[in-house]
Amino acid sequence: MKVAIVYDRVNKWGGAERVLLALHDIFPKATLYTSVYDPVGATWARVFPKVKASFLQKIPFAKSNHEFFAFLMPLAFESFDFSDFDLVISVTSEFAKGIRVKPGTTHICYCLTPTRYLWSGYEDYFKNPFLKTITKPVVSALRRWDRKAAERPDKIIAISSEVKKRIKKYYGRESKTIFPPVSIKPLPKELKLKEYYLLVSRLDYGYKKVELAIKVFNKLGYPLVIVGTGRQEGKLKKLAKKNIKFVGRVSEEKLQDYYLGAKALIMPQEEDFGIVSIEAQSYGVPVIAYKKGGALDTVINKKTGIFFEKQDVESLMQAIKNFAKIHFSERILTNNAERFSFKVFKNELQRSLVCSNTGGRGGNTPLAKIQTKNS
């Protein structure tokens, strides 16, 4: 059985990229298809036997400025030929679900979220009235295409309860929820002293609410370590006081050290899922999270973390103060993280593939016979 994996763009590292590596572990011979591929910015993709990029790869600056080519993305993904494959898995928050497959090939979409800037996050991305006005025709066209593209997969799998609701709301389709996998490692025998609060995030997007966390810790004076890089890094550094430390992008080993030394993970944003929440809990670190989105699946209030109701300074500040009054059990934290292990993800995915034994719309591929690693 031949399997292909499709992803929106391969030019960075983050939570979705961890999903791709998990899929590679299950389907080690699968080819990875994408719109643009940056081997320098996405060294993790070298484990795939082959990475195939679209015609956009030949356009100067497209690898690092893909957002300027959104109008070409539909054509880029529709241009791929999957005739030789039995199963195609698209992992997407944008355009990869729009691939076309022929009868006999099954397309499963692992949906990270319906395209955020077209739907749930539209108002955040287009706050500027002038920008909203001049982009309205393009956004309208992309929305029409996006709805049609969402009809193409034989089955859609959501990464969280929140994303499942969005798929129903914006695409009118039912979906199954399978949580993304998190690498669960045993805790070291000697734990580090808990000295600071931790925030792990890309510093690119306003919806991540890193600025909110900085404002709160500026007021509290508590030590905060921020892991991550992005275009807003300079602006955020200027806003932060000396008790806030930016450490940039770090290795997996160094990130583990930061988790082990943290009192709590700060998650001020509404995440589609939020893998960092589970990573923190797997190291015995509770989470202070905004009470919306993926956190409702991953955090058990007052057992593995604490919620705050509003994305404002007072609400987050009060949650941090309340957090200090609660004792969190390391055993409960790590046990909760086990619900999101790679083993659980693999079993759920394989079960879903067998249940999709239709071979695509009009096809007859026996998915139950698809061989995965160690199957």
RODO-2510 file (C-alpha; in nm, 4 decimals, decimal comma):
residues 375
     n   res          X          Y          Z
     1     m     0,0000     0,0000     0,0000
     2     k     0,1339     0,3423    -0,0941
     3     v     0,0705     0,6332     0,1415
     4     a     0,1245     1,0070     0,0908
     5     i     0,1127     1,2804     0,3547
     6     v     0,0235     1,6384     0,2593
     7     y     0,0902     1,9488     0,4692
     8     d     0,0272     2,3182     0,4011
     9     r     0,3920     2,4276     0,4099
    10     v     0,7177     2,2809     0,5376
    11     n     0,9246     2,5777     0,6532
    12     k     0,9138     2,5866     1,0335
    13     w     0,8857     2,3848     1,3545
    14     g     0,5826     2,3650     1,5840
    15     g     0,2998     2,1509     1,7139
    16     a     0,1674     2,0471     1,3726
    17     e     0,5133     1,9396     1,2666
    18     r     0,5188     1,6963     1,5598
    19     v     0,2061     1,5374     1,4143
    20     l     0,3851     1,4914     1,0819
    21     l     0,6750     1,3157     1,2533
    22     a     0,4286     1,0864     1,4312
    23     l     0,2681     1,0020     1,0963
    24     h     0,6141     0,9352     0,9530
    25     d     0,6768     0,6904     1,2359
    26     i     0,3532     0,5108     1,1468
    27     f     0,4083     0,5315     0,7690
    28     p     0,7894     0,5498     0,7301
    29     k     0,7814     0,5130     0,3507
    30     a     0,5269     0,7898     0,2919
    31     t     0,6170     1,0817     0,0662
    32     l     0,5518     1,4301     0,2069
    33     y     0,3813     1,6795    -0,0268
    34     t     0,3633     2,0535     0,0442
    35     s     0,3293     2,3955    -0,1158
    36     v     0,6791     2,5199    -0,0235
    37     y     0,9742     2,3497     0,1442
    38     d     1,2577     2,5194     0,3297
    39     p     1,5242     2,2561     0,4157
    40     v     1,7013     2,5045     0,6438
    41     g     1,3978     2,6144     0,8425
    42     a     1,2505     2,2641     0,8530
    43     t     1,5406     2,0280     0,9155
    44     w     1,2977     1,7866     1,0861
    45     a     1,1524     1,6988     0,7424
    46     r     1,4744     1,5276     0,6363
    47     v     1,3487     1,2049     0,7933
    48     f     1,0962     1,1692     0,5110
    49     p     1,2240     0,9612     0,2179
    50     k     1,0995     1,2303    -0,0209
    51     v     0,9557     1,5823     0,0117
    52     k     0,7747     1,7168    -0,2956
    53     a     0,6946     2,0878    -0,3182
    54     s     0,4551     2,2571    -0,5598
    55     f     0,5399     2,5034    -0,8380
    56     l     0,5446     2,7784    -0,5727
    57     q     0,8884     2,6497    -0,4704
    58     k     1,0324     2,8170    -0,7800
    59     i     0,8965     3,1625    -0,6915
    60     p     1,1544     3,3824    -0,5120
    61     f     1,0819     3,4415    -0,1414
    62     a     0,7788     3,2087    -0,1406
    63     k     0,9450     2,9712     0,1067
    64     s     0,9624     3,2382     0,3770
    65     n     0,6707     3,4612     0,2749
    66     h     0,4025     3,2100     0,1863
    67     e     0,1230     3,4356     0,3201
    68     f     0,1616     3,6618     0,0169
    69     f     0,0770     3,3723    -0,2135
    70     a    -0,2499     3,2616    -0,0548
    71     f    -0,4362     3,3259    -0,3814
    72     l    -0,2143     3,0655    -0,5543
    73     m    -0,2372     2,7975    -0,2827
    74     p    -0,5576     2,6346    -0,4133
    75     l    -0,3975     2,5812    -0,7543
    76     a    -0,0752     2,4576    -0,5914
    77     f    -0,2486     2,1740    -0,4047
    78     e    -0,4863     2,0887    -0,6881
    79     s    -0,1843     2,0430    -0,9171
    80     f    -0,0533     1,7355    -0,7328
    81     d    -0,1138     1,3910    -0,8815
    82     f    -0,1889     1,1128    -0,6314
    83     s    -0,2784     0,8428    -0,8849
    84     d    -0,0111     0,6066    -0,7525
    85     f    -0,1304     0,6211    -0,3906
    86     d    -0,3866     0,4151    -0,2013
    87     l    -0,4151     0,6517     0,0940
    88     v    -0,3487     1,0245     0,1257
    89     i    -0,3527     1,1965     0,4656
    90     s    -0,3718     1,5750     0,4583
    91     v    -0,2665     1,7589     0,7742
    92     t    -0,3949     2,1111     0,7436
    93     s    -0,5129     2,4400     0,8837
    94     e    -0,5362     2,5928     0,5380
    95     f    -0,5170     2,4533     0,1848
    96     a    -0,3883     2,0943     0,1916
    97     k    -0,7392     1,9509     0,2293
    98     g    -0,8100     2,0812    -0,1224
    99     i    -0,6081     1,8124    -0,2990
   100     r    -0,7874     1,6025    -0,5581
   101     v    -0,7714     1,2234    -0,5618
   102     k    -0,9178     0,9735    -0,8082
   103     p    -1,1585     0,6871    -0,7276
   104     g    -0,9653     0,4101    -0,5555
   105     t    -0,7585     0,6507    -0,3466
   106     t    -0,8814     0,7413     0,0016
   107     h    -0,8284     1,0920     0,1381
   108     i    -0,8340     1,1399     0,5156
   109     c    -0,8026     1,4983     0,6404
   110     y    -0,6481     1,5572     0,9837
   111     c    -0,7831     1,9062     1,0405
   112     l    -0,5836     2,1348     1,2693
   113     t    -0,8582     2,3990     1,2324
   114     p    -1,0710     2,5463     0,9549
   115     t    -0,8551     2,8201     0,8028
   116     r    -0,8234     3,0613     1,0920
   117     y    -0,7865     3,3889     0,9018
   118     l    -1,0913     3,3053     0,6874
   119     w    -1,3213     3,1948     0,9673
   120     s    -1,2754     3,1882     1,3466
   121     g    -0,9871     3,4380     1,3516
   122     y    -1,0974     3,6668     1,0691
   123     e    -1,1605     3,9718     1,2887
   124     d    -0,8212     3,9342     1,4593
   125     y    -0,6315     3,9130     1,1312
   126     f    -0,8168     4,1983     0,9624
   127     k    -0,8559     4,4593     1,2369
   128     n    -0,7401     4,7349     1,0053
   129     p    -1,0522     4,8656     0,8198
   130     f    -0,8535     4,9538     0,5081
   131     l    -0,6913     4,6096     0,4946
   132     k    -1,0299     4,4450     0,5464
   133     t    -1,1810     4,6447     0,2608
   134     i    -0,9118     4,5848     0,0003
   135     t    -0,8832     4,2123     0,0805
   136     k    -1,2578     4,1449     0,0891
   137     p    -1,2810     4,0104    -0,2700
   138     v    -0,9854     3,7743    -0,2151
   139     v    -1,1187     3,6561     0,1214
   140     s    -1,4635     3,5933    -0,0274
   141     a    -1,3133     3,3886    -0,3112
   142     l    -1,0952     3,1888    -0,0731
   143     r    -1,3924     3,1198     0,1542
   144     r    -1,5912     2,9779    -0,1381
   145     w    -1,2986     2,7591    -0,2396
   146     d    -1,2329     2,6542     0,1211
   147     r    -1,5913     2,5306     0,1682
   148     k    -1,5725     2,3290    -0,1530
   149     a    -1,2301     2,1935    -0,0610
   150     a    -1,3656     2,0729     0,2735
   151     e    -1,6114     1,8520     0,0846
   152     r    -1,3305     1,6572    -0,0852
   153     p    -1,1853     1,4410     0,1959
   154     d    -1,3597     1,1077     0,2495
   155     k    -1,3310     1,1643     0,6216
   156     i    -1,2293     1,4561     0,8428
   157     i    -1,0591     1,4073     1,1787
   158     a    -1,0482     1,6995     1,4228
   159     i    -0,7621     1,7580     1,6669
   160     s    -0,9880     1,8793     1,9488
   161     s    -1,3483     1,9270     2,0584
   162     e    -1,3224     2,2951     1,9650
   163     v    -1,2022     2,2172     1,6125
   164     k    -1,4788     1,9583     1,5758
   165     k    -1,7328     2,2364     1,6478
   166     r    -1,5674     2,4697     1,3962
   167     i    -1,5710     2,2015     1,1233
   168     k    -1,9446     2,1604     1,1745
   169     k    -2,0025     2,5381     1,1887
   170     y    -1,7970     2,6473     0,8879
   171     y    -1,7929     2,3351     0,6672
   172     g    -2,1172     2,1650     0,7677
   173     r    -1,9424     1,8298     0,8141
   174     e    -1,9271     1,5821     1,0976
   175     s    -1,5848     1,4736     1,2190
   176     k    -1,4168     1,2412     1,4638
   177     t    -1,1760     1,3753     1,7264
   178     i    -0,8297     1,2239     1,7630
   179     f    -0,5943     1,4253     1,9829
   180     p    -0,2418     1,4951     1,8505
   181     p     0,0347     1,2808     1,9997
   182     v     0,2825     1,4071     2,2560
   183     s     0,6160     1,2411     2,3278
   184     i     0,5924     1,1274     2,6898
   185     k     0,9310     1,0804     2,8567
   186     p     0,9954     0,9465     3,2062
   187     l     1,0717     1,2115     3,4658
   188     p     1,4309     1,2276     3,5912
   189     k     1,4899     1,0980     3,9427
   190     e     1,6246     1,4333     4,0603
   191     l     1,3856     1,7163     3,9822
   192     k     1,4979     2,0757     3,9429
   193     l     1,4025     2,3628     4,1697
   194     k     1,0922     2,5400     4,0404
   195     e     1,2196     2,8939     3,9859
   196     y     1,0104     3,0631     3,7164
   197     y     0,6954     3,0580     3,5067
   198     l     0,7233     2,9418     3,1462
   199     l     0,5644     3,0436     2,8165
   200     v     0,6322     2,8416     2,4987
   201     s     0,4991     2,9973     2,1796
   202     r     0,5715     3,1344     1,8364
   203     l     0,6088     3,5103     1,8553
   204     d     0,4365     3,5748     1,5232
   205     y     0,0672     3,6107     1,5827
   206     g    -0,1393     3,8436     1,7987
   207     y    -0,3827     3,5667     1,8942
   208     k    -0,1034     3,3977     2,0887
   209     k    -0,1479     3,6781     2,3465
   210     v     0,2185     3,6822     2,4490
   211     e     0,1877     4,0571     2,5000
   212     l    -0,0851     3,9932     2,7590
   213     a     0,1431     3,7623     2,9569
   214     i     0,4251     4,0180     2,9445
   215     k     0,1990     4,2935     3,0772
   216     v     0,0894     4,0697     3,3663
   217     f     0,4425     3,9664     3,4628
   218     n     0,5623     4,3248     3,4313
   219     k     0,3118     4,4065     3,7050
   220     l     0,3744     4,1001     3,9214
   221     g     0,7531     4,1071     3,8927
   222     y     0,7649     3,7246     3,8890
   223     p     1,0307     3,5584     3,6715
   224     l     0,8999     3,4501     3,3297
   225     v     1,0941     3,2562     3,0661
   226     i     0,9684     3,2826     2,7077
   227     v     1,0713     3,0120     2,4609
   228     g     1,0141     3,0837     2,0927
   229     t     1,0925     3,3218     1,8094
   230     g     0,8964     3,5197     1,5546
   231     r     0,8425     3,8505     1,3820
   232     q     0,7050     4,0205     1,6928
   233     e     1,0054     3,9249     1,9062
   234     g     1,1687     4,2685     1,8929
   235     k     0,8475     4,4476     1,9845
   236     l     0,7797     4,2096     2,2749
   237     k     1,1330     4,2431     2,4110
   238     k     1,0951     4,6215     2,4241
   239     l     0,7739     4,5799     2,6215
   240     a     0,9209     4,3352     2,8766
   241     k     1,0922     4,4266     3,2045
   242     k     1,4073     4,2620     3,3393
   243     n     1,2200     3,9800     3,5162
   244     i     1,1214     3,8428     3,1739
   245     k     1,3790     3,6396     2,9837
   246     f     1,3625     3,5538     2,6121
   247     v     1,5641     3,2432     2,5222
   248     g     1,4639     3,2052     2,1554
   249     r     1,4334     2,8726     1,9826
   250     v     1,5900     2,5898     2,1842
   251     s     1,6703     2,2217     2,1359
   252     e     1,4351     1,9511     2,2623
   253     e     1,6796     1,8748     2,5446
   254     k     1,6973     2,2385     2,6526
   255     l     1,3195     2,2736     2,6317
   256     q     1,2881     1,9750     2,8634
   257     d     1,5169     2,1512     3,1112
   258     y     1,2987     2,4612     3,0975
   259     y     0,9862     2,2552     3,1623
   260     l     1,1472     2,0805     3,4589
   261     g     1,2400     2,4123     3,6197
   262     a     0,8997     2,5752     3,5717
   263     k     0,6384     2,6420     3,8386
   264     a     0,3671     2,6553     3,5730
   265     l     0,3150     2,6939     3,1993
   266     i     0,1348     3,0143     3,0999
   267     m    -0,1057     2,9628     2,8080
   268     p    -0,2901     3,2941     2,7522
   269     q    -0,4082     3,2150     2,3990
   270     e    -0,7046     3,0217     2,2642
   271     e    -0,5366     2,7212     2,1069
   272     d    -0,6871     2,4827     1,8548
   273     f    -0,5346     2,2092     2,0728
   274     g    -0,2127     2,3234     2,2432
   275     i     0,0499     2,0490     2,2518
   276     v     0,2643     2,2522     2,4926
   277     s    -0,0062     2,2058     2,7572
   278     i     0,0406     1,8288     2,7474
   279     e     0,4184     1,8557     2,7242
   280     a     0,4203     2,0604     3,0436
   281     q     0,1946     1,8175     3,2275
   282     s     0,4099     1,5236     3,1169
   283     y     0,6934     1,6886     3,3115
   284     g     0,4736     1,7412     3,6157
   285     v     0,4153     2,1109     3,5380
   286     p     0,0597     2,2503     3,5802
   287     v    -0,0928     2,4908     3,3281
   288     i    -0,2504     2,8342     3,3715
   289     a    -0,4733     2,8535     3,0645
   290     y    -0,7397     3,0670     2,9015
   291     k    -1,0684     2,8831     2,9419
   292     k    -1,1437     2,8258     2,5777
   293     g    -1,0371     2,6123     2,2835
   294     g    -0,8104     2,3098     2,3167
   295     a    -0,7305     2,3784     2,6824
   296     l    -1,0775     2,2475     2,7700
   297     d    -0,9641     1,9059     2,6407
   298     t    -0,6185     1,9056     2,7970
   299     v    -0,6460     2,0820     3,1350
   300     i    -0,8454     1,9543     3,4333
   301     n    -0,9294     2,2594     3,6405
   302     k    -0,7592     2,2656     3,9837
   303     k    -0,6086     1,9201     3,9200
   304     t    -0,3681     1,9709     3,6275
   305     g    -0,3979     2,3472     3,6033
   306     i    -0,6203     2,6462     3,6508
   307     f    -0,8306     2,8503     3,4084
   308     f    -0,8870     3,2228     3,3684
   309     e    -1,2061     3,3534     3,2078
   310     k    -1,1034     3,6675     3,0183
   311     q    -0,8007     3,7572     2,8102
   312     d    -0,7191     4,0654     3,0146
   313     v    -0,4573     4,1619     3,2710
   314     e    -0,6783     4,1359     3,5792
   315     s    -0,8163     3,7916     3,4953
   316     l    -0,4766     3,6337     3,4234
   317     m    -0,3153     3,8035     3,7209
   318     q    -0,5834     3,6705     3,9553
   319     a    -0,5432     3,3183     3,8132
   320     i    -0,1687     3,3286     3,8840
   321     k    -0,2366     3,4380     4,2414
   322     n    -0,4984     3,1642     4,2856
   323     f    -0,2589     2,9090     4,1358
   324     a    -0,0101     2,9700     4,4176
   325     k    -0,2693     2,8521     4,6725
   326     i    -0,3250     2,5111     4,5102
   327     h    -0,1165     2,1951     4,5458
   328     f    -0,0842     1,9951     4,2251
   329     s    -0,0024     1,6245     4,2234
   330     e     0,2789     1,5256     3,9894
   331     r     0,1191     1,1810     3,9511
   332     i    -0,2160     1,3264     3,8397
   333     l    -0,0379     1,5577     3,5959
   334     t     0,1667     1,2840     3,4305
   335     n    -0,1275     1,0416     3,4227
   336     n    -0,3368     1,3004     3,2415
   337     a    -0,0588     1,3489     2,9868
   338     e    -0,0617     0,9756     2,9114
   339     r    -0,4049     1,0182     2,7528
   340     f    -0,2285     1,1951     2,4678
   341     s     0,0597     0,9528     2,4067
   342     f     0,1831     0,8388     2,0664
   343     k     0,0489     0,4887     2,1359
   344     v    -0,3031     0,6226     2,1909
   345     f    -0,2790     0,8392     1,8757
   346     k    -0,1588     0,5471     1,6628
   347     n    -0,4305     0,3114     1,7876
   348     e    -0,7047     0,5701     1,7342
   349     l    -0,5780     0,6569     1,3851
   350     q    -0,5542     0,2942     1,2754
   351     r    -0,9011     0,2262     1,4105
   352     s    -1,0315     0,5257     1,2172
   353     l    -0,8655     0,4054     0,8958
   354     v    -1,0228     0,0622     0,9288
   355     c    -1,3635     0,2219     0,9909
   356     s    -1,3121     0,4217     0,6692
   357     n    -1,2899     0,1035     0,4651
   358     t    -1,4640     0,2563     0,1661
   359     g    -1,1575     0,3173    -0,0454
   360     g    -1,2619     0,6718    -0,1215
   361     r    -1,5803     0,7873    -0,2858
   362     g    -1,6352     0,5287    -0,5503
   363     g    -1,3130     0,3383    -0,4753
   364     n    -1,2459     0,0006    -0,3184
   365     t    -0,9116     0,0267    -0,1406
   366     p    -0,9064    -0,2157     0,1573
   367     l    -0,7773     0,0223     0,4234
   368     a    -0,7879    -0,2504     0,6841
   369     k    -0,4906    -0,4046     0,5022
   370     i    -0,2728    -0,0932     0,5092
   371     q     0,0535    -0,1870     0,6698
   372     t     0,2033     0,0530     0,9179
   373     k     0,5272     0,0352     1,1090
   374     n     0,5167    -0,2420     1,3726
   375     s     0,1630    -0,3430     1,2622
***
